[in-house]
């Protein structure tokens, strides 16, 4: 949210200077609802992107956008269309930052609208489940997590885990990520003495504590997510699957883990080999392919899949 807000205000500042010419720092601050000190931050961000801002002190001074091409980015219709695709994805996912991103895209479109016609573009949409969340509540929590991370404060949360139920925990936030349209917080859990993923919509109560934590310098994002099948990290195994066509074609279209190896057979089937983490999700992934997949290795995974199929058969 902080990143989106900074980007939106940076764009607003460029648009104001484009439309009004020279503006005082306090005038820009009033328009954007920020402090004059923050205006300097936005100026620096624009200049890092190659958009030069002239600043002059005195009664006739102020900030002026240098050059007539707003943002100096030479944004074209194809790039706007890519932004439109991302916008539609956020809208369909009911993402908590969708409104801010819509504003950004609309402002950019308004800037180049006199030069381009968007009426001939193909319609883009997303097909997948939407997030069923309280957006305002999740935004507030999202911002609080960012605040806690920046100030290195611990958070006491009440978290409803699918495996251990609702419990109070004290956590040290390390970051957030989006998985299948939902936001997760990666944090060190004092209760479990390890790093865990917390789906933030399952946090029912929270409190930012005054007590601070020292970040573990050995924590590495690449190592944390290496070979993971989705977000689950239980049980790293080496698997060999024989996958029939047409599922073989679907599987080949994605990189599931970086170490995967795919061998193609004459009958269009494939042998899929990989070392993967996330035993629970690996099982669900294999079951989703039904009779189109055969587990060659490991034997335990093969037996667990058979057991799961037997349970399903009893329900019908």
C-alpha positions in Angstrom: 0.0 0.0 0.0 2.8 2.4 0.8 4.5 1.6 -2.5 1.3 2.0 -4.4 0.5 5.3 -2.6 4.0 6.7 -3.3 3.7 5.8 -7.0 0.3 7.4 -7.3 1.4 10.6 -5.6 4.6 10.7 -7.8 2.4 10.4 -10.9 0.0 13.1 -9.6 2.9 15.4 -9.0 4.1 15.0 -12.6 0.6 15.5 -13.9 0.1 18.7 -11.8 3.4 20.2 -13.1 2.5 19.2 -16.6 -0.9 20.9 -16.5 -0.1 24.0 -14.3 3.6 24.7 -15.0 5.5 26.0 -12.0 4.2 25.2 -8.6 5.4 26.0 -5.1 6.3 23.2 -2.8 3.5 24.0 -0.4 1.0 24.1 -3.3 2.0 20.6 -4.4 1.9 19.4 -0.8 -1.6 20.8 -0.4 -2.8 19.2 -3.6 -1.4 15.8 -2.7 -2.2 16.0 1.0 1.4 15.4 2.1 4.2 17.3 3.7 6.7 19.5 1.8 9.4 17.0 2.8 7.6 14.3 1.0 7.5 16.4 -2.2 11.3 16.1 -2.3 10.9 12.3 -2.1 8.6 12.3 -5.1 10.9 14.7 -7.0 13.8 12.3 -6.4 11.7 9.3 -7.5 10.8 11.1 -10.8 14.4 12.1 -11.5 15.5 8.5 -10.9 13.1 7.5 -13.6 14.7 10.1 -15.9 12.0 12.8 -15.5 13.9 16.0 -14.6 12.3 18.5 -12.3 13.7 22.1 -12.0 13.5 23.6 -8.6 14.1 27.4 -8.0 13.9 29.3 -4.8 12.4 32.8 -4.4 9.1 34.5 -4.9 8.9 33.5 -8.5 10.4 30.1 -8.0 9.0 26.6 -7.5 9.0 23.2 -9.2 8.8 22.9 -13.0 8.7 19.8 -15.1 11.5 19.9 -17.7 10.4 18.8 -21.2 7.0 18.4 -22.7 6.7 14.6 -22.6 5.1 13.8 -19.3 7.1 11.2 -17.4 9.6 11.1 -20.2 8.7 7.4 -20.6 7.3 7.4 -24.2 4.4 5.2 -23.0 2.6 3.7 -26.0 -0.7 1.9 -26.5 0.8 -1.6 -26.1 2.2 -0.6 -22.7 -1.1 0.9 -21.6 -2.9 -2.3 -22.7 -0.5 -4.3 -20.4 -1.5 -2.0 -17.6 -5.1 -2.6 -18.5 -4.6 -6.4 -18.2 -3.1 -6.0 -14.8 -5.9 -3.7 -13.8 -8.6 -6.2 -14.8 -6.7 -8.9 -12.9 -6.8 -6.8 -9.7 -10.4 -5.9 -10.2 -11.4 -9.6 -10.8 -9.4 -10.7 -7.8 -11.0 -8.1 -5.6 -7.5 -7.0 -4.7 -7.3 -4.5 -1.9 -5.1 -2.1 -4.1 -7.3 -2.2 -7.1 -8.8 1.3 -6.7 -5.3 2.9 -6.4 -4.1 1.1 -9.5 -7.2 2.0 -11.5 -6.5 5.7 -10.7 -2.9 5.3 -11.9 -3.9 3.7 -15.2 -6.7 6.2 -15.8 -4.4 9.1 -15.3 -1.8 7.7 -17.6 -4.5 7.1 -20.3 -5.7 10.6 -19.9 -2.2 11.9 -20.5 -1.8 10.2 -23.9 -5.5 10.1 -24.8 -5.2 13.0 -27.3 -2.6 11.0 -29.3 -4.1 7.5 -29.1 -7.4 5.7 -29.7 -8.1 2.8 -27.4 -11.4 1.8 -29.0 -9.8 -0.9 -31.2 -8.4 -3.0 -28.4 -9.5 -6.5 -27.7 -11.3 -7.1 -24.4 -9.2 -8.7 -21.7 -10.6 -10.5 -18.6 -9.7 -13.0 -15.9 -11.3 -16.3 -15.0 -10.5 -17.5 -11.5 -12.1 -17.4 -8.0 -12.3 -13.9 -6.5 -11.1 -13.1 -3.0 -14.0 -12.9 -0.5 -12.5 -10.5 2.0 -13.2 -7.2 3.8 -11.0 -5.0 1.7 -10.8 -2.0 4.1 -10.0 -4.3 7.1 -7.3 -6.0 5.0 -5.8 -2.7 3.8 -5.5 -1.5 7.4 -3.8 -4.7 8.5 -1.5 -4.6 5.4 -0.4 -1.1 6.3 0.1 -2.0 9.9 2.3 -5.0 8.9 4.4 -2.6 6.7 4.7 -0.2 9.6 5.8 -3.0 12.0 8.4 -4.2 9.5 9.9 -0.7 8.9 10.0 0.0 12.7 11.1 -3.6 13.5 8.2 -4.0 15.9 6.7 -7.4 16.9 3.1 -8.1 16.2 0.7 -10.1 18.5 -1.8 -11.8 16.3 -4.8 -14.2 16.7 -4.5 -16.5 13.8 -6.9 -19.2 12.6 -4.7 -22.0 11.3 -6.3 -24.8 9.2 -4.2 -27.4 11.1 -3.9 -26.1 14.7 -7.0 -23.8 15.0 -7.2 -20.3 16.4 -4.2 -19.3 18.6 -2.4 -16.2 19.7 1.1 -15.8 18.4 3.9 -13.2 18.5 5.5 -12.8 15.1 8.3 -10.8 13.5 7.3 -9.7 10.0 9.8 -10.2 7.1 7.7 -9.6 4.0 4.4 -10.2 2.1 3.5 -12.0 -1.1 0.5 -12.7 -3.3 -0.5 -16.3 -4.0 -3.6 -17.1 -6.0 -5.1 -13.7 -5.3 -4.5 -13.8 -1.5 -2.0 -11.8 0.5 0.4 -13.7 2.9 2.8 -12.4 5.5 6.1 -14.2 6.0 7.1 -13.9 9.6 9.2 -15.6 12.3 6.8 -17.2 14.8 8.0 -17.1 18.4 5.6 -19.9 19.3 6.9 -22.3 16.6 10.5 -21.0 16.5 10.5 -20.9 12.7 9.4 -18.9 9.7 5.8 -19.4 8.6 3.4 -18.0 6.0 0.3 -16.3 7.5 -2.7 -15.6 5.2 -3.6 -12.2 6.4 -7.4 -12.6 6.0 -7.2 -15.3 8.7 -5.7 -12.8 11.2 -8.8 -11.9 13.3 -7.0 -9.7 15.9 -3.6 -8.0 16.0 -1.6 -5.6 18.1 1.6 -3.8 17.1 3.9 -4.1 20.2 6.4 -1.6 21.4 8.9 -4.5 21.8 11.3 -4.6 18.8 13.0 -7.6 17.1 16.3 -8.0 15.4 16.1 -9.2 11.8 17.8 -12.5 11.0 20.4 -11.6 8.5 20.7 -15.2 7.4 17.1 -15.2 6.1 17.1 -15.5 2.3 13.9 -15.3 0.1 15.3 -17.6 -2.6 16.2 -20.3 -0.1 12.9 -19.9 1.7 10.9 -20.6 -1.4 13.3 -22.9 -3.3 11.6 -25.9 -4.9 8.3 -25.1 -3.3 5.1 -26.4 -4.8 2.9 -23.3 -4.1 3.2 -22.0 -0.5 3.5 -25.3 1.3 7.0 -26.3 2.5 6.4 -29.7 4.2 8.4 -32.6 3.0 10.9 -32.2 0.2 10.8 -35.2 -2.1 12.1 -36.3 -5.5 9.3 -37.3 -7.8 8.9 -39.0 -11.1 5.5 -38.8 -12.8 4.3 -40.2 -16.1 1.7 -37.8 -17.5 -0.6 -38.6 -20.4 -1.7 -36.3 -23.2 -3.4 -33.7 -23.1 -2.3 -33.0 -19.5 1.3 -33.5 -20.6 1.0 -30.5 -22.9 -0.5 -28.4 -20.0 2.3 -29.4 -17.6 5.0 -28.5 -20.2 3.6 -25.0 -20.4 4.7 -24.1 -16.9 7.8 -24.1 -14.8 6.6 -25.7 -11.6 10.1 -25.6 -9.9 13.4 -24.5 -11.3 15.0 -28.0 -11.2 12.3 -29.8 -13.1 13.2 -32.1 -16.0 10.7 -33.1 -18.7 11.3 -36.1 -21.0 8.9 -36.4 -24.0 7.7 -39.8 -25.3 6.5 -40.8 -28.7 2.9 -41.1 -27.5 2.9 -37.5 -26.4 3.1 -38.5 -22.7 6.0 -37.1 -20.6 8.1 -38.1 -17.7 8.2 -35.3 -15.2 11.1 -35.3 -12.8 11.7 -32.8 -10.0 12.7 -32.2 -6.4 9.8 -30.4 -4.7 8.6 -29.2 -1.3 5.0 -29.1 -0.2 3.9 -32.7 0.2 0.2 -31.7 0.8 0.0 -29.6 -2.4 2.0 -32.1 -4.5 -0.7 -34.7 -3.6 -3.5 -32.2 -4.5 -1.8 -31.4 -7.8 -1.4 -35.0 -8.8 -5.0 -35.8 -7.8 -6.2 -32.9 -10.0 -4.9 -34.8 -13.1 -7.0 -37.8 -12.3 -6.3 -40.9 -14.5 -3.9 -38.9 -16.6 -1.0 -39.3 -14.2 1.0 -42.2 -12.7 3.3 -41.8 -9.8 6.6 -43.7 -10.5 8.5 -42.4 -7.5 8.5 -42.2 -4.5 6.6 -45.3 -3.4 5.2 -43.5 -0.4 3.6 -40.8 -2.5 2.1 -43.5 -4.8 0.6 -45.3 -1.8 -0.7 -42.0 -0.3 -2.4 -41.2 -3.6 -4.0 -44.6 -3.8 -5.2 -44.2 -0.2 -6.7 -40.8 -1.0 -8.5 -42.3 -4.0 -10.0 -45.1 -1.8 -11.3 -42.4 0.6 -13.0 -40.6 -2.3 -14.5 -43.8 -3.6 -16.1 -44.5 -0.2 -17.9 -41.1 -0.4 -19.6 -42.2 -3.7 
